[in-house]
Structures are given as C-alpha cells and as structure tokens.
Amino acid sequence: MSISLKKRVQEMGLILPSAPEPAGLYRPILIVGNQLYVSGQGPVLNDGSMIQGKVGSDLDREEAKNAARQVGLTMLSTLVHHSPGDLKIKRIIKVLGMVNAIPEFESHPYVINGFSELFAEVFGDEFGIGSRSAVGMNLPDNVAVEIEASFLIEN
C-alpha cells in the first residue's frame, strides 16, 4: 500500500510551513532507488521563524514535544515541495531525532514522540512507525529539535 503524500496532507487538513531552503551544501531530499532520505529538519513555524531554546531550561518536555511535531510538519512540507511529481510513500524506515537539551535532561524519546505520533497519524501505525533513535546534543542556531528520516517509496 502506498499513500499519495499531497492527497493525505490535504485530507487531514494539515497546515504546513514553507519548506526551508538548504542552510548549506546539501540536498533537502535524495532519492536512491526506492528509498528517500530527508536531511535534518528543524521546527519551522508558519511565519518562517524557528522554535529555539535548550530543552530542560528554556523549554519543558511538552514544549519540546510540540517542537518535534512542528519538525514533522516541516518535513512533510519539504517532502511535498522538493519531491518530483506526486510522491507515494510506502512506509517510514528510520528516524534520527536530536534534542537540544541540557545534560541533565533525560526524556529525549518522549520529545521525539511528537514527530513519531504525527507520522503515525499521517501513514497509520503499520507504515508510519519505523526504527528510531532519540539523542541529546547541542544543535546549530539553538534550534530545539532536529530530525532526519528515510522512507520507502513507490518507484
């Protein structure tokens, strides 16, 4: 089963921010065979600003989880904007979630659930949940969360 991404976003009534332009020398997405890789995405808001701050001091767990969901909306926008034609996604394969957290913060998986729950809503539990890592680190420009992912697509 494959899901037309544009159609699914419309059906769900999701409001996506503008897809961010690359901030360096890389491709926002790369398709190799039947796999699609998405470069790290940040939590872009509808006004183009980013959710910033250290989780555990500037942001609490719930605010950080919401930031991770916003990364999911940003990634959906990137997929719709940069994909050729009507992209059909079979399933998510792998997610790497990075949380800009203070050293004492230990709820990284909880934060990244904001992203994972959105993708389970979009693609269903069977195809919207893949393997995942959730780690804490310092992130560029003090963005709260950054996530990269890979997908299986229909050729």
Backbone torsions as a table, in degrees:
resi	resn	phi	psi	omega
1	MET	NA	132.2	176.0
2	SER	-121.0	147.3	-179.7
3	ILE	-115.4	128.3	172.8
4	SER	-69.5	116.0	-174.1
5	LEU	-62.8	-48.0	-178.9
6	LYS	-59.2	-43.4	-179.0
7	LYS	-64.9	-42.7	-178.3
8	ARG	-65.4	-41.7	178.3
9	VAL	-61.3	-42.5	178.5
10	GLN	-65.2	-45.4	179.6
11	GLU	-57.5	-39.6	-177.3
12	MET	-80.6	-12.4	-179.2
13	GLY	68.4	28.2	-179.9
14	LEU	-71.1	137.5	175.7
15	ILE	-101.7	114.3	-175.8
16	LEU	-100.0	141.3	172.8
17	PRO	-71.7	169.6	174.5
18	SER	-64.8	141.6	177.9
19	ALA	-66.2	128.4	-179.7
20	PRO	-70.8	147.5	174.0
21	GLU	-80.2	153.4	178.3
22	PRO	-56.1	139.1	179.9
23	ALA	-96.6	10.5	-179.2
24	GLY	-168.6	-159.5	-177.6
25	LEU	-92.7	85.1	178.5
26	TYR	-162.0	168.2	176.2
27	ARG	-99.3	136.3	177.8
28	PRO	-60.4	-40.2	174.6
29	ILE	-134.5	156.3	175.7
30	LEU	-143.0	127.4	177.7
31	ILE	-105.1	126.0	176.6
32	VAL	-128.5	109.6	-176.1
33	GLY	62.0	-123.2	-179.4
34	ASN	-104.7	22.4	177.0
35	GLN	-119.6	141.0	178.7
36	LEU	-120.0	129.0	179.2
37	TYR	-111.3	134.1	178.4
38	VAL	-112.7	125.4	176.8
39	SER	-64.0	162.7	-179.0
40	GLY	-52.2	132.6	-179.3
41	GLN	-118.0	146.8	175.8
42	GLY	-108.1	175.1	-178.1
43	PRO	-83.9	83.4	-179.9
44	VAL	-82.0	129.2	176.9
45	LEU	-88.6	168.8	-176.9
46	ASN	-63.1	-23.0	177.6
47	ASP	-88.5	4.0	178.2
48	GLY	91.6	-10.2	177.9
49	SER	-79.0	169.2	-179.3
50	MET	-114.8	150.0	171.3
51	ILE	-78.4	120.2	-175.7
52	GLN	-122.2	160.9	174.1
53	GLY	128.5	160.1	177.9
54	LYS	-83.9	127.9	176.6
55	VAL	-75.9	129.2	-176.8
56	GLY	104.8	-15.1	173.9
57	SER	-130.8	-56.2	179.3
58	ASP	-84.0	-32.9	-177.8
59	LEU	-127.4	143.0	174.5
60	ASP	-90.5	-179.9	-176.9
61	ARG	-58.3	-42.0	-177.9
62	GLU	-68.6	-42.1	177.3
63	GLU	-63.3	-39.3	178.8
64	ALA	-67.8	-39.7	177.3
65	LYS	-62.3	-41.3	175.9
66	ASN	-63.6	-36.0	176.3
67	ALA	-63.9	-39.6	178.0
68	ALA	-65.2	-38.2	174.9
69	ARG	-62.5	-40.3	179.2
70	GLN	-64.3	-34.8	173.7
71	VAL	-60.5	-40.0	177.4
72	GLY	-60.6	-42.1	177.0
73	LEU	-65.2	-38.3	176.7
74	THR	-63.3	-43.1	-180.0
75	MET	-64.9	-41.0	176.1
76	LEU	-59.5	-41.4	177.4
77	SER	-61.9	-43.7	178.2
78	THR	-61.5	-43.5	179.1
79	LEU	-62.1	-45.8	-179.7
80	VAL	-65.6	-43.8	-174.3
81	HIS	-73.0	-40.8	-171.8
82	HIS	-99.0	-7.9	-177.8
83	SER	-83.3	143.8	176.8
84	PRO	-73.9	130.4	175.9
85	GLY	63.3	-151.9	-179.0
86	ASP	-94.4	94.0	-176.2
87	LEU	-62.9	130.6	176.5
88	LYS	-114.0	116.0	-177.6
89	ILE	-99.8	128.8	177.1
90	LYS	-85.2	-42.1	-179.7
91	ARG	-170.2	158.8	170.4
92	ILE	-83.1	140.9	-179.3
93	ILE	-101.7	-56.6	-170.3
94	LYS	-145.4	140.1	177.0
95	VAL	-125.6	134.5	170.3
96	LEU	-117.6	111.7	179.8
97	GLY	-104.8	127.1	-178.9
98	MET	-117.7	125.8	-175.8
99	VAL	-111.7	127.1	177.2
100	ASN	-79.3	88.3	-170.4
101	ALA	-123.6	155.0	172.2
102	ILE	-69.5	156.0	-177.1
103	PRO	-57.1	-29.9	-177.6
104	GLU	-78.5	-14.6	-178.1
105	PHE	-72.9	134.5	-175.4
106	GLU	-128.8	10.2	-175.1
107	SER	-105.7	38.5	-179.1
108	HIS	-56.6	-45.1	178.4
109	PRO	-60.0	-38.6	178.2
110	TYR	-60.2	-44.0	179.9
111	VAL	-60.4	-49.1	-176.2
112	ILE	-68.4	-17.2	173.3
113	ASN	-57.6	-27.3	176.9
114	GLY	-57.7	-41.0	176.4
115	PHE	-71.6	-50.9	-174.5
116	SER	-61.8	-39.1	178.7
117	GLU	-64.0	-39.5	177.3
118	LEU	-62.1	-46.2	-177.9
119	PHE	-69.2	-29.7	173.2
120	ALA	-67.1	-36.4	176.3
121	GLU	-66.1	-42.3	-176.3
122	VAL	-71.1	-46.9	-171.8
123	PHE	-109.0	-2.9	-177.6
124	GLY	85.8	160.0	-177.7
125	ASP	-62.2	-36.1	-177.0
126	GLU	-66.3	-42.1	-172.7
127	PHE	-112.0	-12.3	-177.5
128	GLY	-96.2	-1.2	178.1
129	ILE	-119.3	121.9	179.2
130	GLY	-120.9	-162.0	174.1
131	SER	-76.6	159.7	-171.6
132	ARG	-157.8	147.7	168.8
133	SER	-126.7	145.6	177.8
134	ALA	-135.5	118.2	-175.0
135	VAL	-133.4	160.3	176.6
136	GLY	-107.8	144.8	-179.3
137	MET	-170.2	174.5	170.0
138	ASN	-82.7	135.9	-178.9
139	LEU	-117.3	150.2	-179.8
140	PRO	-57.7	145.5	176.3
141	ASP	56.6	20.5	176.9
142	ASN	59.3	27.3	175.7
143	VAL	-65.1	144.9	-174.7
144	ALA	-69.6	-39.0	-175.0
145	VAL	-146.2	143.7	171.1
146	GLU	-133.8	138.3	-177.8
147	ILE	-138.1	137.6	170.6
148	GLU	-121.0	157.0	-176.1
149	ALA	-153.2	161.4	173.1
150	SER	-129.0	149.5	-175.1
151	PHE	-133.9	152.2	169.3
152	LEU	-94.7	128.5	-176.6
153	ILE	-121.9	164.6	174.6
154	GLU	-87.5	128.7	178.7
155	ASN	-84.8	NA	NA
